[in-house]
Amino acid sequence: MSTIRGARERARIEITAAIKDEARKQLAADGAARLSLRAVARELGMVSSALYRYFPSRDELLTALIVDAYDAVGEAAEAADRASRAGPSASPRHLARWTAVACAVRDWALAHPHEYGLIYGSPVPGYTAPQATVGPASRVGLVLIAIVGDAHRTDGLALPPLAAELRGEAERMAADFAAGLPPAVVPPLVAAWSQLFGLISFEIFGQFNRLVEEREAFFRQAVGELARHVGLLGERGGRKTGTGA
């Protein structure tokens, strides 16, 4: 009986993967707004009722694709951070980690522009992302928070000024998702996260055409500026500043 159950589970995994692969092709050809379960079923040689057993609605299929995309870019960021920390130096090399993660996110986006567009492009009309997307969507941000947190605990941060009217909001954000970081660094960290994806989106969606030619060098320069805005000091042994709030 377990053999039959295992075979059924493997078949379900394979069919689910085939459905999502075909849906990604439709995303590339027609965009998310025109994704159709019937069209996916037709291309796979399935009847619609059979496909509905795997994804009861277009929105559930979209959610699966969105979660997959967020997980993929999150995995790329996490792998880049691990590789950067595994170098021969005992120093945390926080600026190098930050840059490696940012470049990995860009590389993934350039290799998967339609999936990037699904999660960071225009909202899909009539679709509201469920709670299941929140965790996967947080993975890149959590990597950046971890890098800044490690820098704060070891080398210190060059804390940016914090406007008095923003202190309460900064303290709330720090308590909500960046525990252990000085509140002053959290607003620029959120801004850096949004600007990172702004840079990538401008490149993916053609806003840099006839404007920026040396895209990688430009990106690395901009990412370094974002790191400085959040107070990263670079290698251990460099200039240190206070670590208070």
C-alpha positions as CSV (number, residue, x, y, z in Angstrom):
1,M,0.0,0.0,0.0
2,S,2.8,2.4,0.9
3,T,4.4,1.7,-2.6
4,I,1.1,2.8,-4.3
5,R,0.9,5.9,-2.1
6,G,4.5,6.8,-2.9
7,A,3.9,6.4,-6.6
8,R,0.8,8.6,-6.4
9,E,2.7,11.3,-4.4
10,R,5.6,11.2,-7.0
11,A,3.0,11.6,-9.8
12,R,1.4,14.5,-8.0
13,I,4.7,16.2,-7.6
14,E,5.6,15.7,-11.3
15,I,2.2,17.0,-12.5
16,T,2.3,20.0,-10.2
17,A,5.7,20.9,-11.5
18,A,4.5,20.5,-15.1
19,I,1.6,22.8,-14.4
20,K,3.8,25.5,-12.9
21,D,6.3,25.2,-15.7
22,E,3.6,25.7,-18.3
23,A,2.2,28.6,-16.3
24,R,5.6,30.3,-16.2
25,K,5.7,30.0,-20.0
26,Q,2.4,31.7,-20.2
27,L,3.7,34.4,-17.9
28,A,6.6,35.1,-20.2
29,A,4.3,35.1,-23.3
30,D,1.2,36.9,-22.1
31,G,1.8,38.3,-18.6
32,A,0.3,37.3,-15.2
33,A,-3.1,39.1,-15.9
34,R,-3.8,36.7,-18.7
35,L,-2.8,33.5,-17.0
36,S,-5.6,30.9,-17.6
37,L,-6.0,27.5,-16.0
38,R,-7.9,26.3,-19.1
39,A,-5.0,27.4,-21.3
40,V,-2.5,25.6,-19.1
41,A,-4.6,22.5,-19.1
42,R,-5.0,22.6,-22.9
43,E,-1.2,22.9,-23.4
44,L,-0.6,20.0,-21.1
45,G,-3.3,17.8,-22.7
46,M,-5.3,17.8,-19.5
47,V,-9.0,18.4,-19.0
48,S,-9.7,21.5,-16.9
49,S,-11.4,19.5,-14.2
50,A,-8.2,17.4,-13.7
51,L,-6.1,20.5,-13.3
52,Y,-8.5,21.9,-10.8
53,R,-7.6,19.0,-8.5
54,Y,-4.1,20.5,-8.2
55,F,-5.0,24.2,-8.3
56,P,-8.6,25.0,-7.7
57,S,-8.3,28.6,-9.0
58,R,-6.1,30.9,-11.0
59,D,-5.3,32.7,-7.8
60,E,-4.0,29.6,-6.1
61,L,-1.7,28.9,-9.1
62,L,-0.5,32.5,-9.0
63,T,0.2,32.2,-5.3
64,A,2.3,29.0,-5.9
65,L,4.3,30.8,-8.6
66,I,4.8,33.8,-6.4
67,V,6.0,31.7,-3.5
68,D,8.3,29.8,-5.8
69,A,9.8,33.1,-7.1
70,Y,10.3,34.6,-3.7
71,D,11.9,31.4,-2.4
72,A,14.2,31.3,-5.4
73,V,15.5,34.8,-5.0
74,G,15.7,34.3,-1.3
75,E,17.7,31.1,-1.8
76,A,20.1,33.0,-4.1
77,A,20.6,35.7,-1.5
78,E,21.2,33.2,1.3
79,A,23.6,31.2,-0.8
80,A,25.6,34.3,-1.7
81,D,25.8,35.3,2.0
82,R,27.0,31.8,3.0
83,A,29.6,31.8,0.3
84,S,30.8,35.3,1.3
85,R,31.2,34.2,4.9
86,A,33.0,31.0,4.0
87,G,36.1,32.9,2.7
88,P,39.6,32.5,4.1
89,S,39.4,35.6,6.3
90,A,38.1,35.4,9.8
91,S,36.7,38.9,9.5
92,P,32.9,39.1,8.9
93,R,33.5,41.3,5.9
94,H,30.1,42.8,6.2
95,L,30.4,45.1,3.2
96,A,31.5,42.2,1.0
97,R,28.6,40.2,2.2
98,W,26.1,43.0,1.5
99,T,27.5,43.4,-2.0
100,A,27.5,39.7,-2.7
101,V,23.9,39.4,-1.7
102,A,22.8,42.4,-3.7
103,C,24.6,41.1,-6.8
104,A,23.1,37.6,-6.4
105,V,19.6,39.1,-6.3
106,R,20.4,41.1,-9.5
107,D,21.8,38.0,-11.2
108,W,18.7,36.1,-10.4
109,A,16.4,38.8,-11.7
110,L,18.3,39.1,-14.9
111,A,18.1,35.3,-15.4
112,H,14.4,35.2,-14.5
113,P,12.9,38.6,-15.6
114,H,9.3,37.3,-15.9
115,E,9.3,35.8,-12.4
116,Y,10.9,38.9,-11.1
117,G,8.1,40.9,-12.8
118,L,5.5,38.7,-11.1
119,I,6.7,39.6,-7.6
120,Y,8.2,43.1,-8.0
121,G,6.3,44.4,-11.0
122,S,2.7,45.8,-11.4
123,P,0.1,44.1,-9.2
124,V,-2.1,41.5,-11.0
125,P,-5.6,42.9,-11.4
126,G,-8.1,41.1,-9.1
127,Y,-5.4,39.2,-7.2
128,T,-4.6,39.8,-3.5
129,A,-1.6,38.0,-2.1
130,P,-2.4,35.8,0.9
131,Q,-0.5,35.5,4.1
132,A,1.4,32.5,2.7
133,T,3.5,34.8,0.6
134,V,4.8,37.0,3.5
135,G,7.5,34.6,4.8
136,P,9.0,33.9,1.4
137,A,8.9,37.6,0.5
138,S,10.9,38.4,3.6
139,R,13.9,36.2,2.9
140,V,16.1,38.8,1.1
141,G,15.3,41.5,3.7
142,L,16.1,39.1,6.5
143,V,19.5,38.4,5.0
144,L,20.3,42.1,4.8
145,I,19.1,42.6,8.4
146,A,21.4,39.8,9.5
147,I,24.4,41.4,7.8
148,V,23.8,44.7,9.5
149,G,23.1,43.0,12.8
150,D,26.4,41.1,12.6
151,A,28.2,44.4,11.8
152,H,26.6,46.1,14.7
153,R,27.7,43.4,17.2
154,T,31.2,43.2,15.9
155,D,32.6,46.2,14.1
156,G,29.9,48.7,15.0
157,L,27.9,50.9,12.7
158,A,28.2,54.5,11.6
159,L,24.7,55.4,12.8
160,P,22.9,57.9,10.6
161,P,21.0,60.8,12.2
162,L,17.4,60.1,13.1
163,A,14.7,62.8,12.9
164,A,12.9,63.2,16.2
165,E,9.5,62.8,14.5
166,L,10.6,59.4,13.1
167,R,12.0,57.9,16.3
168,G,8.7,56.3,17.4
169,E,8.3,54.7,14.0
170,A,11.9,53.6,14.0
171,E,11.5,52.0,17.4
172,R,8.3,50.2,16.2
173,M,10.0,48.8,13.1
174,A,13.1,47.7,15.1
175,A,10.8,45.8,17.6
176,D,8.7,44.3,14.8
177,F,11.4,42.9,12.5
178,A,14.9,44.0,13.4
179,A,15.3,43.2,17.1
180,G,18.8,44.0,18.4
181,L,19.5,46.8,15.9
182,P,19.6,50.4,16.9
183,P,16.4,52.1,15.9
184,A,18.3,54.8,14.0
185,V,19.6,52.3,11.5
186,V,16.2,50.7,10.7
187,P,14.7,53.4,8.5
188,P,17.8,53.7,6.2
189,L,17.9,49.9,6.1
190,V,14.3,49.7,4.9
191,A,15.1,52.5,2.4
192,A,18.2,50.6,1.2
193,W,16.1,47.4,0.7
194,S,13.5,49.3,-1.4
195,Q,16.2,51.1,-3.4
196,L,18.0,47.9,-4.1
197,F,14.9,46.6,-5.8
198,G,14.4,49.9,-7.5
199,L,17.8,49.7,-9.1
200,I,17.1,46.2,-10.3
201,S,13.6,47.1,-11.5
202,F,14.9,50.0,-13.5
203,E,17.3,47.7,-15.3
204,I,14.8,44.8,-15.8
205,F,12.1,47.1,-17.1
206,G,14.3,49.1,-19.4
207,Q,14.4,52.4,-17.6
208,F,18.3,52.5,-17.9
209,N,18.2,52.1,-21.7
210,R,20.3,54.8,-23.4
211,L,21.2,56.1,-19.9
212,V,23.4,53.5,-18.1
213,E,25.8,51.4,-20.3
214,E,28.1,49.9,-17.7
215,R,25.3,48.3,-15.7
216,E,27.2,46.0,-13.4
217,A,29.8,48.6,-12.4
218,F,27.0,51.1,-11.8
219,F,25.1,48.7,-9.7
220,R,28.0,47.8,-7.5
221,Q,28.8,51.5,-7.0
222,A,25.1,52.2,-6.0
223,V,25.0,49.1,-3.7
224,G,28.1,50.4,-1.9
225,E,26.4,53.7,-1.4
226,L,23.4,52.0,0.1
227,A,25.7,50.0,2.5
228,R,27.2,53.3,3.7
229,H,23.8,54.8,4.2
230,V,23.0,51.9,6.7
231,G,26.3,52.5,8.5
232,L,28.4,49.5,7.3
233,L,32.1,50.2,7.9
234,G,33.7,47.6,5.7
235,E,36.5,45.3,7.0
236,R,37.2,44.7,10.6
237,G,39.9,47.1,11.7
238,G,38.5,50.0,9.8
239,R,37.1,53.2,11.3
240,K,34.7,52.4,14.1
241,T,31.9,54.5,15.6
242,G,29.5,54.2,18.4
243,T,26.9,51.4,18.5
244,G,24.3,53.0,20.6
245,A,20.7,53.8,19.5
